[in-house]
Amino acid sequence: MMKPELAVAQEMGEKPVYVLKELQQVTGSRATAYRTLRELREAGFAEQVKKGYFTVRSSLFQPFYLWETLAPSLSALKGARHFGRSYNESDVNAARQILKGTVTLDYRAYELTGLQEPYSFFIYVEDLDTASSILRKKMFWEGKRGRVVLLPRMGSLRNELQRAYLDCIAYGGRSTLDAIAIEILHGDALDSRVRGAFRSEDVLKVREDIAQGRSQTGSI
């Protein structure tokens, strides 16, 4: 259960890196800041980069009522394991052939929208250890540079389009643009009660990119 008091962290505003003092200013004390940061990390919103410094996902700034819906995606991302071999597209092609699961984020978003060139191959698998073993047998090594990303199954994947949309919101950053594109192009297939809050300039940019793409293919 997401705690409402964690929403106070939104008052820091969006920026690349934060220092603990900034969190202390909005929470009221150093002890509360430490506790809040720990709970944000546990929720999957924050990551400590070094002592006193941390980053947060842009999804932290989504409305609080959406946080619980994003929780399975955030938990899965927190448990992600990265693998690489050649550290290029060939790794993705190999992973597609040997892994079974549900593809999400970059490559699924590209299939749905054609908007942004994908980079990392995110896939939900039934068992992380089994999938990891399969990759290792094919000479993949585990490490953050890897473009093949195994995700533990968390929550329901029954509506995989809805889940891809929520995963994009939860991941944040450039994936936010993918979420906007999915909503524009496939809004009828999404739960109307669960929608992200996006900056108007981002929505306008995505609409322009979609229109430009259609114009180039002669579909409008």
C-alpha positions as CSV (number, residue, x, y, z in Angstrom):
1,M,0.0,0.0,0.0
2,M,1.4,3.4,-1.0
3,K,1.5,5.8,1.8
4,P,-0.1,9.3,1.1
5,E,2.6,11.0,3.1
6,L,5.2,10.0,0.4
7,A,3.5,12.4,-2.0
8,V,5.2,15.2,-0.2
9,A,8.3,14.3,-2.2
10,Q,6.5,15.8,-5.3
11,E,7.2,19.2,-3.8
12,M,10.9,18.8,-4.8
13,G,10.0,19.3,-8.4
14,E,11.5,17.3,-11.3
15,K,15.3,17.3,-11.8
16,P,18.0,14.8,-12.8
17,V,19.5,14.3,-9.3
18,Y,18.6,15.3,-5.8
19,V,20.5,15.8,-2.6
20,L,19.0,14.5,0.7
21,K,18.8,18.1,2.0
22,E,16.1,18.9,-0.7
23,L,14.0,16.0,0.6
24,Q,14.6,17.2,4.2
25,Q,13.3,20.6,3.3
26,V,9.9,19.2,2.2
27,T,9.6,16.5,4.9
28,G,10.6,18.8,7.8
29,S,13.5,16.8,9.3
30,R,16.5,14.7,8.4
31,A,15.1,11.6,10.1
32,T,11.9,11.9,8.1
33,A,13.8,12.5,4.9
34,Y,15.8,9.3,5.4
35,R,12.7,7.3,6.2
36,T,10.9,8.8,3.1
37,L,13.8,8.0,0.8
38,R,13.9,4.4,2.1
39,E,10.2,4.0,1.5
40,L,10.5,5.6,-2.0
41,R,13.2,3.2,-2.8
42,E,11.2,0.2,-1.5
43,A,8.2,1.4,-3.7
44,G,10.5,1.6,-6.8
45,F,10.3,5.3,-7.2
46,A,13.8,6.2,-6.1
47,E,17.4,5.0,-6.4
48,Q,20.4,6.1,-4.4
49,V,23.3,6.9,-6.6
50,K,25.8,7.7,-3.8
51,K,25.6,8.8,-0.2
52,G,23.4,11.8,0.1
53,Y,22.4,11.8,-3.6
54,F,19.5,10.0,-5.3
55,T,17.3,10.0,-8.4
56,V,13.6,9.5,-8.8
57,R,11.4,8.2,-11.6
58,S,9.3,10.8,-13.3
59,S,6.3,8.6,-12.4
60,L,6.7,9.9,-8.9
61,F,5.0,13.1,-10.1
62,Q,1.9,11.2,-11.4
63,P,-1.2,11.9,-9.3
64,F,-1.2,9.9,-6.0
65,Y,-4.4,8.1,-6.9
66,L,-2.5,6.4,-9.8
67,W,0.4,5.2,-7.6
68,E,-1.3,2.0,-6.4
69,T,-2.1,1.1,-10.0
70,L,1.6,1.6,-10.9
71,A,2.8,-0.5,-8.0
72,P,3.1,-3.8,-9.9
73,S,5.1,-2.1,-12.7
74,L,7.3,-0.4,-10.2
75,S,7.9,-3.6,-8.3
76,A,8.8,-5.4,-11.4
77,L,11.2,-2.7,-12.6
78,K,12.9,-2.8,-9.2
79,G,13.5,-6.5,-9.6
80,A,14.8,-6.2,-13.2
81,R,17.9,-8.1,-14.2
82,H,20.0,-7.0,-17.2
83,F,21.9,-9.2,-19.6
84,G,24.2,-8.7,-22.5
85,R,26.5,-10.5,-24.9
86,S,27.4,-8.4,-27.9
87,Y,25.6,-5.3,-26.4
88,N,23.8,-4.5,-29.7
89,E,20.7,-5.5,-31.6
90,S,21.9,-9.1,-32.0
91,D,21.3,-9.6,-28.3
92,V,17.7,-8.7,-28.7
93,N,17.3,-11.0,-31.7
94,A,18.8,-13.9,-29.7
95,A,16.7,-13.2,-26.7
96,R,13.5,-13.2,-28.8
97,Q,14.3,-16.7,-30.0
98,I,15.2,-18.3,-26.7
99,L,13.0,-16.6,-24.1
100,K,9.3,-17.1,-23.5
101,G,7.3,-14.3,-21.9
102,T,5.4,-11.0,-22.4
103,V,7.3,-8.2,-24.0
104,T,6.8,-4.7,-22.7
105,L,8.2,-1.2,-22.7
106,D,10.6,-0.2,-25.6
107,Y,9.9,-3.0,-28.1
108,R,6.2,-3.5,-27.3
109,A,5.7,0.3,-27.4
110,Y,7.3,0.4,-30.8
111,E,5.1,-2.3,-32.1
112,L,2.1,-0.4,-30.9
113,T,3.1,3.1,-31.9
114,G,6.1,3.1,-34.2
115,L,7.1,6.3,-32.4
116,Q,10.5,5.8,-30.8
117,E,13.3,3.4,-31.8
118,P,13.5,0.7,-29.1
119,Y,16.7,0.1,-27.2
120,S,16.2,-2.3,-24.3
121,F,14.3,-5.6,-24.6
122,F,12.1,-5.9,-21.5
123,I,10.3,-9.2,-21.1
124,Y,8.2,-10.6,-18.2
125,V,9.2,-14.2,-17.5
126,E,7.7,-16.8,-15.3
127,D,10.9,-17.5,-13.3
128,L,13.9,-15.1,-13.2
129,D,16.4,-17.8,-12.3
130,T,15.3,-20.1,-15.1
131,A,15.4,-17.4,-17.7
132,S,18.8,-16.2,-16.4
133,S,20.1,-19.7,-16.7
134,I,18.9,-19.9,-20.3
135,L,20.7,-16.7,-21.2
136,R,23.9,-17.7,-19.4
137,K,24.0,-20.9,-21.4
138,K,24.0,-18.7,-24.5
139,M,27.0,-16.7,-23.2
140,F,25.1,-13.7,-21.9
141,W,26.5,-11.9,-18.9
142,E,24.6,-10.1,-16.2
143,G,25.2,-6.4,-15.8
144,K,23.5,-3.0,-16.1
145,R,24.9,-2.4,-19.6
146,G,22.8,-5.4,-20.9
147,R,20.0,-4.6,-23.3
148,V,18.0,-7.7,-22.5
149,V,16.0,-7.0,-19.3
150,L,14.2,-9.8,-17.4
151,L,11.2,-8.7,-15.3
152,P,9.5,-10.8,-12.7
153,R,5.8,-11.2,-13.2
154,M,4.0,-8.8,-10.9
155,G,0.2,-8.2,-10.9
156,S,-2.0,-9.0,-13.8
157,L,-0.7,-9.3,-17.4
158,R,-4.1,-10.3,-18.8
159,N,-4.6,-7.0,-20.7
160,E,-1.0,-6.7,-22.0
161,L,-1.7,-3.4,-23.8
162,Q,-2.9,-1.8,-20.6
163,R,0.1,-3.2,-18.8
164,A,2.5,-1.9,-21.4
165,Y,0.9,1.5,-21.0
166,L,1.2,1.4,-17.2
167,D,4.8,0.1,-17.5
168,C,5.7,3.1,-19.7
169,I,4.2,5.5,-17.2
170,A,6.0,3.8,-14.3
171,Y,9.4,3.7,-16.0
172,G,9.1,7.4,-16.9
173,G,11.7,9.4,-18.9
174,R,11.4,8.7,-22.6
175,S,8.9,6.0,-22.0
176,T,6.4,8.6,-20.9
177,L,6.2,9.6,-24.6
178,D,5.5,6.0,-25.5
179,A,2.6,6.0,-22.9
180,I,1.2,9.1,-24.5
181,A,1.3,7.6,-27.9
182,I,-0.3,4.4,-26.7
183,E,-3.1,6.4,-25.2
184,I,-3.6,8.5,-28.4
185,L,-3.5,5.5,-30.7
186,H,-5.2,2.8,-28.6
187,G,-7.2,4.8,-26.1
188,D,-10.3,2.7,-26.7
189,A,-8.5,-0.4,-25.5
190,L,-7.4,1.2,-22.2
191,D,-9.3,1.4,-19.0
192,S,-10.8,4.9,-19.1
193,R,-10.6,5.1,-15.3
194,V,-6.8,4.7,-15.3
195,R,-5.1,7.4,-17.3
196,G,-1.8,9.1,-16.7
197,A,-1.3,12.9,-16.3
198,F,1.0,14.3,-18.9
199,R,2.5,17.7,-19.7
200,S,0.6,19.4,-22.5
201,E,3.9,20.1,-24.4
202,D,4.7,16.4,-24.4
203,V,1.2,15.5,-25.7
204,L,1.6,18.1,-28.4
205,K,5.0,16.7,-29.4
206,V,3.7,13.2,-29.6
207,R,0.7,14.2,-31.7
208,E,3.0,16.0,-34.1
209,D,5.3,13.1,-34.3
210,I,2.5,10.7,-35.0
211,A,1.0,13.0,-37.6
212,Q,4.4,13.4,-39.3
213,G,4.9,9.6,-39.3
214,R,1.5,9.1,-40.9
215,S,2.2,11.8,-43.5
216,Q,5.5,10.1,-44.5
217,T,3.8,6.8,-45.0
218,G,0.9,8.4,-46.9
219,S,-1.8,7.2,-44.4
220,I,-3.2,10.8,-44.1
